[in-house]
Amino acid sequence: MLEKELKVLTDFHSNGSYETIAQNFKLLDEKDYAYMVRTTDLETNSFSDNVKYISKSSYEFLSKSKVHGGEVLINKIGSPGRTYLMPKLDMPVSLGMNLFLLRLKGDVIDENTLYLFLNSTVGKNIIQRKVNGTVPLTIDKKAIRSLYVPVFSHEFRKRLNYLMSDLNNASKEANTKYTQAENLLISELGLKNFNPSNEKVSIKTLKESFLRTGRIDSEYYQPKYEIFDEKINNIGVEKLENICSLINYGTVPTSPYVKNNKSIPYIKGMNLKNCFIVGDFDEIENTEDLQDKFFTKENDIIISQMGTVGDIGVVTKEQENYLFASFTIRARLNDERFNPYFVGAYIQNVAKDFYLYRNIAQASVRQNTDLPTIKNMPIPLVKKEVQDEIASYIKQSMEYSKKAKELLEISTKSVEIAIDKNEQAAHNFLASSQQPAASSQQPAASSQQPAASSH
């Protein structure tokens, strides 16, 4: 049972009563002393964009939920039981409100092995049985402590840790390459040290405001937007609709979600991230009423219209002839001056904040954008060779991300095999997978490995 192997099981609320915490804690949008990790950051594997911070005094007050990196984090609510492994970051980190943090003794099971187990099919089934409640579903500390976990040999655990090391390295490289793309983009646009005022007061005449733009909301006229417009216009811009052969909304499926040899993957906003189209796709039945304009082609740019407005995915060769959902918009370039990965990166990292959010549809409960706004989006005229270099970094990032995903699938599958059969069968599977972490770096598999047992 996991309780015997726990060194620490804690959460945000271990630091005191709600009243005491409220007096000593404030969540900040601007960068401060410590970063506060949330489920959304773990889901996107992004620890720099749209994140939250806390002051040094709050961090010290929340002493029982400090995060050092390498811990297992488990979601408490929303998607209870979903499990993550916390990376090591280069700044102090505090635990978010809806997560459990686990540190283990390491005698029988370590954090890497627990993470892989709880992300395997058998581990997910076990932890889901511990979820309780109706709306919302939750999991509590008692349920976590009562989890049964496998006991593997030291040699097999060592092999799993090698795999996790390779996985973490691939994830770091993916983030590094994407950061290089971001930095080159920002530098080329002259925004490297762009730190405009957040002053929300801008005095305009009626002619300068409503009669020109049709907008009377003060947020639209913030000085930072006008400064940004000036910088981009000095480079030269082209409207997105002028460089595209097709820009259109996605489709609402009329057929049920199915998964068979005739079904089609269905791209939704949640599948879009940093120019990638990722995750598990819903699939719908292929019916005669589906029009060609709703099927993807390589290099199509898919834009999230609602939710996280402006999240982007660029369609790869493998993702051709997928469908894309309502509340997403597809842009298909036909101008050789523009690389789709550059345009995607520009929308995701720049235009989202300084164009889309400025032009968010008014009087809306949920933030959303629309087709006219997307069509009128100004795209800067950056040198093609720079665009191609940015695209190269993004594609390299995609390859490293793909590698990390493959390593996770291989690792969790090996855990399942060790539980279902024995460790020798799992070693054989790893060897046949021909991964670097399963070859010369690894200790030789013992000819007599015990089967996994529960503890």
C-alpha positions as CSV (number, residue, x, y, z in Angstrom):
1,M,0.0,0.0,0.0
2,L,1.3,3.5,-0.9
3,E,0.9,4.8,2.6
4,K,3.9,2.7,3.8
5,E,6.1,4.2,1.1
6,L,5.1,7.9,1.6
7,K,7.6,10.4,3.0
8,V,5.4,13.4,2.3
9,L,1.7,13.7,1.2
10,T,0.7,17.4,1.3
11,D,-1.4,20.0,-0.4
12,F,-2.0,23.8,-0.4
13,H,-4.5,23.6,2.4
14,S,-2.0,21.8,4.7
15,N,-0.6,25.3,5.5
16,G,-3.6,26.3,7.7
17,S,-7.2,27.3,7.8
18,Y,-8.8,29.1,4.9
19,E,-8.9,32.3,6.9
20,T,-5.2,32.1,7.8
21,I,-4.2,31.4,4.3
22,A,-6.3,34.2,2.9
23,Q,-4.5,36.6,5.2
24,N,-1.0,35.5,4.1
25,F,-1.4,34.6,0.4
26,K,-2.1,36.5,-2.8
27,L,-1.9,35.1,-6.3
28,L,0.0,37.4,-8.8
29,D,0.0,37.7,-12.5
30,E,3.3,39.5,-12.7
31,K,6.6,37.6,-12.1
32,D,7.6,37.6,-8.5
33,Y,9.7,35.5,-6.1
34,A,8.1,32.1,-6.6
35,Y,6.1,30.3,-9.3
36,M,2.8,28.6,-8.3
37,V,2.3,25.4,-10.3
38,R,-1.2,24.6,-11.4
39,T,-2.9,21.8,-13.3
40,T,-3.2,23.9,-16.5
41,D,0.6,24.3,-16.5
42,L,1.2,20.6,-16.1
43,E,-1.3,19.8,-18.8
44,T,0.4,22.1,-21.3
45,N,3.9,21.4,-20.1
46,S,4.4,25.1,-20.1
47,F,5.9,26.9,-17.1
48,S,6.5,30.4,-18.4
49,D,3.4,31.6,-20.3
50,N,0.2,32.6,-18.6
51,V,1.5,31.4,-15.2
52,K,1.0,32.6,-11.6
53,Y,3.4,33.8,-9.0
54,I,3.5,34.6,-5.3
55,S,5.7,36.8,-3.1
56,K,8.6,35.6,-1.0
57,S,6.5,36.1,2.2
58,S,3.7,34.0,0.8
59,Y,6.1,31.3,-0.3
60,E,7.6,31.1,3.1
61,F,4.2,31.0,4.7
62,L,3.2,28.1,2.4
63,S,6.2,26.1,3.8
64,K,4.3,22.8,3.8
65,S,3.7,22.9,0.1
66,K,7.1,23.9,-1.3
67,V,8.0,22.1,-4.5
68,H,11.6,21.1,-5.3
69,G,11.1,19.2,-8.6
70,G,10.9,15.4,-9.1
71,E,7.7,15.0,-7.0
72,V,4.6,13.2,-8.1
73,L,1.6,15.6,-8.3
74,I,-2.0,14.3,-8.4
75,N,-5.0,16.3,-9.4
76,K,-7.6,16.6,-6.6
77,I,-10.6,17.9,-8.6
78,G,-11.7,18.4,-12.2
79,S,-9.8,15.4,-13.5
80,P,-9.1,13.8,-10.2
81,G,-6.4,11.2,-10.1
82,R,-4.6,12.5,-13.1
83,T,-0.9,12.3,-12.3
84,Y,2.2,14.4,-13.3
85,L,5.9,14.5,-12.6
86,M,7.1,17.9,-11.6
87,P,10.2,19.1,-13.5
88,K,13.0,21.0,-11.8
89,L,12.7,24.7,-12.5
90,D,15.2,27.5,-12.0
91,M,13.2,29.3,-9.4
92,P,11.3,28.6,-6.1
93,V,8.0,26.8,-6.7
94,S,4.9,26.5,-4.6
95,L,2.1,24.0,-5.0
96,G,-1.2,25.1,-6.5
97,M,-4.6,24.8,-4.8
98,N,-6.0,21.7,-6.5
99,L,-3.0,19.3,-6.3
100,F,-1.5,16.7,-4.0
101,L,2.3,16.5,-3.7
102,L,3.9,13.1,-3.0
103,R,7.5,12.4,-2.0
104,L,8.5,8.8,-1.5
105,K,11.0,7.0,0.7
106,G,12.4,5.3,-2.3
107,D,13.0,1.9,-0.7
108,V,10.3,0.0,-2.6
109,I,9.0,2.5,-5.2
110,D,10.4,5.8,-6.4
111,E,8.7,8.8,-7.9
112,N,9.5,8.0,-11.5
113,T,8.1,4.4,-11.1
114,L,5.0,5.6,-9.3
115,Y,4.4,8.2,-12.1
116,L,4.7,5.6,-14.8
117,F,2.5,3.2,-12.9
118,L,-0.3,5.7,-12.4
119,N,-0.1,6.7,-16.1
120,S,-0.4,3.0,-17.2
121,T,-3.8,1.5,-18.1
122,V,-3.8,-0.6,-14.9
123,G,-2.7,2.3,-12.7
124,K,-5.4,4.7,-14.1
125,N,-8.1,2.1,-13.5
126,I,-6.9,1.6,-9.9
127,I,-6.8,5.3,-9.1
128,Q,-10.1,6.0,-10.8
129,R,-11.8,3.6,-8.4
130,K,-10.8,5.9,-5.6
131,V,-12.5,8.9,-7.1
132,N,-15.7,9.9,-5.2
133,G,-18.4,12.5,-5.3
134,T,-20.7,13.5,-8.1
135,V,-20.3,17.1,-9.2
136,P,-17.5,17.8,-8.9
137,L,-15.6,14.5,-8.7
138,T,-12.7,14.5,-6.2
139,I,-10.1,12.3,-4.7
140,D,-8.8,12.7,-1.1
141,K,-5.7,11.9,0.9
142,K,-7.2,8.8,2.4
143,A,-7.8,7.4,-1.1
144,I,-4.2,8.3,-2.2
145,R,-2.7,6.5,0.9
146,S,-4.8,3.4,0.2
147,L,-3.5,2.9,-3.3
148,Y,-1.9,-0.5,-4.0
149,V,1.4,-0.1,-5.9
150,P,3.7,-2.6,-7.6
151,V,6.9,-3.8,-6.2
152,F,9.6,-4.1,-8.9
153,S,13.2,-5.2,-8.6
154,H,15.9,-2.7,-8.3
155,E,17.3,-3.5,-11.7
156,F,13.9,-2.9,-13.4
157,R,13.3,0.3,-11.6
158,K,16.8,1.5,-12.6
159,R,15.9,0.8,-16.2
160,L,12.7,2.8,-15.9
161,N,14.6,5.7,-14.4
162,Y,17.0,5.6,-17.5
163,L,13.9,5.9,-19.7
164,M,12.5,8.8,-17.6
165,S,15.9,10.5,-17.9
166,D,15.7,10.3,-21.7
167,L,12.1,11.4,-21.6
168,N,12.9,14.5,-19.5
169,N,15.9,15.4,-21.7
170,A,13.7,15.2,-24.8
171,S,11.1,17.4,-23.1
172,K,13.7,19.9,-22.1
173,E,15.1,20.0,-25.7
174,A,11.5,20.5,-27.0
175,N,11.1,23.5,-24.7
176,T,14.6,24.8,-25.6
177,K,13.9,24.7,-29.3
178,Y,10.6,26.4,-29.0
179,T,12.1,29.1,-26.8
180,Q,14.7,29.7,-29.5
181,A,11.9,30.2,-32.0
182,E,10.2,32.6,-29.7
183,N,13.3,34.6,-29.0
184,L,14.2,34.9,-32.7
185,L,10.6,36.0,-33.5
186,I,10.6,38.6,-30.8
187,S,14.0,39.9,-31.8
188,E,13.1,40.2,-35.5
189,L,10.0,42.1,-34.6
190,G,12.0,44.6,-32.5
191,L,10.1,43.5,-29.3
192,K,13.0,42.1,-27.4
193,N,12.9,44.7,-24.6
194,F,9.3,45.7,-25.3
195,N,7.8,46.5,-21.9
196,P,4.9,48.9,-22.6
197,S,3.0,50.6,-19.9
198,N,-0.1,49.0,-18.6
199,E,-1.6,52.4,-18.2
200,K,-5.4,52.0,-19.0
201,V,-6.0,55.7,-19.5
202,S,-6.0,57.1,-23.0
203,I,-7.8,60.3,-23.9
204,K,-9.3,60.3,-27.4
205,T,-11.8,62.5,-29.2
206,L,-14.9,60.9,-30.7
207,K,-13.4,61.2,-34.1
208,E,-10.2,59.4,-32.9
209,S,-12.1,56.6,-31.2
210,F,-15.7,55.5,-31.9
211,L,-16.1,57.1,-35.3
212,R,-12.9,55.4,-36.5
213,T,-13.1,52.0,-34.8
214,G,-16.7,51.6,-33.6
215,R,-15.4,50.8,-30.1
216,I,-16.2,52.7,-27.0
217,D,-14.7,50.3,-24.4
218,S,-11.6,51.9,-22.7
219,E,-9.5,48.7,-22.8
220,Y,-9.3,48.9,-26.6
221,Y,-7.4,52.2,-26.4
222,Q,-4.7,51.2,-24.0
223,P,-1.4,52.9,-25.0
224,K,0.4,49.5,-25.2
225,Y,-1.7,48.5,-28.2
226,E,-1.0,51.6,-30.1
227,I,2.7,51.4,-29.4
228,F,2.7,47.8,-30.7
229,D,0.7,48.7,-33.8
230,E,3.3,51.4,-34.6
231,K,6.2,48.9,-34.2
232,I,4.6,46.3,-36.5
233,N,3.4,48.8,-39.1
234,N,7.0,50.1,-39.3
235,I,8.1,46.6,-40.4
236,G,5.3,46.3,-42.9
237,V,2.2,44.1,-42.7
238,E,-0.2,42.1,-44.8
239,K,-3.7,41.2,-43.8
240,L,-4.1,37.5,-43.2
241,E,-7.0,37.2,-45.6
242,N,-4.7,38.6,-48.4
243,I,-2.2,35.8,-48.0
244,C,-4.7,32.9,-47.7
245,S,-6.7,30.9,-50.2
246,L,-9.2,29.8,-47.5
247,I,-10.2,31.0,-44.0
248,N,-13.2,29.3,-42.5
249,Y,-14.9,28.2,-39.3
250,G,-14.8,24.5,-38.4
251,T,-17.8,22.2,-38.4
252,V,-20.2,20.9,-35.7
253,P,-20.4,17.1,-36.0
254,T,-23.8,15.8,-36.9
255,S,-22.7,12.2,-36.4
256,P,-22.0,10.6,-33.0
257,Y,-18.5,10.3,-31.7
258,V,-17.3,6.8,-32.7
259,K,-14.0,5.1,-33.2
260,N,-13.8,2.5,-36.0
261,N,-12.0,2.1,-39.4
262,K,-14.3,4.7,-41.0
263,S,-14.1,7.4,-38.3
264,I,-12.1,10.6,-38.6
265,P,-10.0,12.4,-36.0
266,Y,-11.6,15.7,-34.9
267,I,-9.3,18.6,-33.9
268,K,-10.6,20.8,-31.1
269,G,-9.2,23.9,-29.4
270,M,-7.8,21.8,-26.6
271,N,-5.6,20.0,-29.2
272,L,-3.8,23.2,-30.1
273,K,-0.5,24.2,-28.4
274,N,2.5,26.2,-29.6
275,C,2.0,25.4,-33.3
276,F,1.5,21.7,-32.4
277,I,-1.7,19.6,-32.8
278,V,-1.5,17.2,-29.9
279,G,-3.3,14.9,-27.5
280,D,-6.0,12.4,-27.9
281,F,-8.5,13.2,-30.6
282,D,-12.2,12.6,-30.6
283,E,-13.3,10.7,-33.7
284,I,-16.6,11.1,-35.6
285,E,-18.2,9.0,-38.3
286,N,-17.4,9.9,-41.9
287,T,-20.7,10.9,-43.4
288,E,-21.7,12.1,-46.9
289,D,-22.7,15.6,-45.7
290,L,-19.2,16.5,-44.7
291,Q,-17.8,19.1,-47.1
292,D,-14.2,19.4,-48.4
293,K,-13.8,22.7,-46.7
294,F,-13.9,21.0,-43.3
295,F,-11.0,18.6,-44.0
296,T,-7.4,19.6,-43.3
297,K,-4.3,19.8,-45.5
298,E,-0.7,19.9,-44.6
299,N,0.4,23.4,-43.3
300,D,-3.1,24.5,-42.5
301,I,-3.1,26.8,-39.5
302,I,-5.9,25.9,-36.9
303,I,-6.7,28.8,-34.5
304,S,-8.7,28.4,-31.3
305,Q,-11.7,30.8,-31.5
306,M,-13.0,30.3,-27.9
307,G,-11.5,29.3,-24.6
308,T,-7.8,30.0,-24.9
309,V,-8.2,32.4,-27.8
310,G,-5.3,32.3,-30.2
311,D,-3.9,28.9,-29.4
312,I,-2.4,27.5,-32.6
313,G,-1.7,24.2,-34.3
314,V,-0.1,23.7,-37.8
315,V,-1.3,20.6,-39.6
316,T,1.4,18.0,-40.4
317,K,1.4,15.5,-43.2
318,E,0.2,12.8,-40.8
319,Q,-2.8,15.0,-39.8
320,E,-4.1,15.6,-43.3
321,N,-7.8,14.9,-43.9
322,Y,-8.7,15.4,-40.3
323,L,-11.8,17.5,-39.4
324,F,-11.5,20.7,-37.3
325,A,-14.2,21.7,-34.8
326,S,-16.6,24.5,-34.5
327,F,-15.0,27.3,-32.3
328,T,-11.8,26.8,-34.3
329,I,-10.8,28.7,-37.5
330,R,-8.6,27.3,-40.3
331,A,-6.3,29.6,-42.4
332,R,-4.7,28.1,-45.5
333,L,-1.8,30.2,-46.8
334,N,-1.2,30.6,-50.6
335,D,1.6,33.3,-50.4
336,E,5.1,32.0,-50.8
337,R,6.4,35.0,-48.8
338,F,5.1,33.4,-45.6
339,N,6.0,30.2,-43.8
340,P,2.9,28.8,-42.0
341,Y,5.0,27.9,-38.9
342,F,6.2,31.5,-38.7
343,V,2.6,32.8,-39.0
344,G,1.4,30.4,-36.4
345,A,4.2,31.3,-34.0
346,Y,3.5,35.0,-34.5
347,I,-0.3,34.5,-33.7
348,Q,0.4,32.3,-30.7
349,N,3.2,34.4,-29.1
350,V,2.5,38.0,-30.2
351,A,-0.8,38.7,-32.0
352,K,-2.7,36.7,-29.3
353,D,-1.8,39.3,-26.7
354,F,-1.6,42.5,-28.8
355,Y,-4.3,42.0,-31.4
356,L,-6.7,39.2,-30.6
357,Y,-7.2,40.1,-26.9
358,R,-7.6,43.7,-27.9
359,N,-10.3,42.7,-30.4
360,I,-12.1,40.1,-28.3
361,A,-15.8,40.1,-29.0
362,Q,-17.6,42.5,-26.6
363,A,-20.5,41.6,-24.3
364,S,-19.6,38.0,-24.3
365,V,-19.7,35.6,-21.3
366,R,-16.7,33.7,-22.7
367,Q,-13.8,35.2,-24.5
368,N,-13.9,34.5,-28.2
369,T,-12.8,35.9,-31.5
370,D,-14.5,35.7,-34.9
371,L,-13.8,35.3,-38.6
372,P,-13.6,39.0,-39.5
373,T,-11.1,39.6,-36.7
374,I,-8.9,36.7,-37.9
375,K,-9.1,37.8,-41.6
376,N,-8.1,41.4,-40.7
377,M,-5.1,40.3,-38.5
378,P,-1.9,42.1,-39.7
379,I,1.0,39.7,-40.3
380,P,4.5,41.3,-40.4
381,L,6.6,41.1,-43.5
382,V,9.7,39.4,-41.9
383,K,12.5,38.1,-44.1
384,K,11.7,34.6,-45.5
385,E,15.0,33.2,-44.4
386,V,14.3,34.3,-40.8
387,Q,10.8,32.8,-41.0
388,D,12.3,29.5,-42.2
389,E,14.8,29.5,-39.3
390,I,11.9,30.1,-36.8
391,A,10.0,27.2,-38.5
392,S,13.1,25.0,-38.2
393,Y,13.3,25.5,-34.5
394,I,9.5,24.7,-34.1
395,K,9.8,21.5,-36.2
396,Q,12.8,20.4,-34.1
397,S,10.7,21.1,-31.0
398,M,7.9,19.0,-32.4
399,E,10.3,16.1,-33.0
400,Y,11.6,16.2,-29.5
401,S,8.0,16.3,-28.1
402,K,7.1,13.3,-30.3
403,K,10.2,11.5,-28.9
404,A,9.1,12.3,-25.3
405,K,5.6,11.0,-26.0
406,E,7.0,7.8,-27.5
407,L,9.2,7.2,-24.5
408,L,6.3,7.7,-22.1
409,E,4.2,5.2,-24.1
410,I,7.1,2.6,-24.1
411,S,7.7,3.1,-20.4
412,T,4.1,2.8,-19.3
413,K,3.7,-0.2,-21.6
414,S,6.7,-1.9,-20.0
415,V,5.2,-1.4,-16.6
416,E,1.9,-3.0,-17.7
417,I,3.8,-6.0,-19.1
418,A,5.8,-6.4,-15.9
419,I,2.6,-6.5,-13.9
420,D,0.6,-8.6,-16.3
421,K,3.5,-11.1,-17.1
422,N,6.9,-10.6,-15.4
423,E,9.9,-8.3,-15.5
424,Q,11.8,-10.4,-18.0
425,A,9.0,-10.0,-20.6
426,A,9.1,-6.2,-19.9
427,H,12.9,-6.2,-20.4
428,N,12.4,-8.1,-23.7
429,F,9.8,-5.5,-24.8
430,L,12.1,-2.6,-24.0
431,A,15.0,-4.3,-25.9
432,S,12.7,-4.8,-29.0
433,S,11.6,-1.2,-28.9
434,Q,15.2,-0.2,-29.8
435,Q,15.2,2.9,-27.7
436,P,18.6,4.3,-26.6
437,A,17.5,4.0,-23.0
438,A,16.7,0.3,-23.5
439,S,20.1,-0.6,-25.0
440,S,23.7,-0.1,-24.1
441,Q,23.1,2.4,-21.4
442,Q,21.0,0.0,-19.5
443,P,22.0,-2.7,-17.0
444,A,21.7,-6.2,-18.5
445,A,18.4,-7.9,-17.8
446,S,18.6,-10.7,-15.3
447,S,17.6,-14.1,-16.6
448,Q,15.4,-14.6,-13.5
449,Q,13.4,-11.5,-12.8
450,P,10.5,-11.8,-10.3
451,A,7.0,-10.8,-11.4
452,A,5.7,-7.6,-10.0
453,S,3.7,-7.8,-6.8
454,S,1.4,-5.3,-5.0
455,H,2.6,-3.6,-1.8
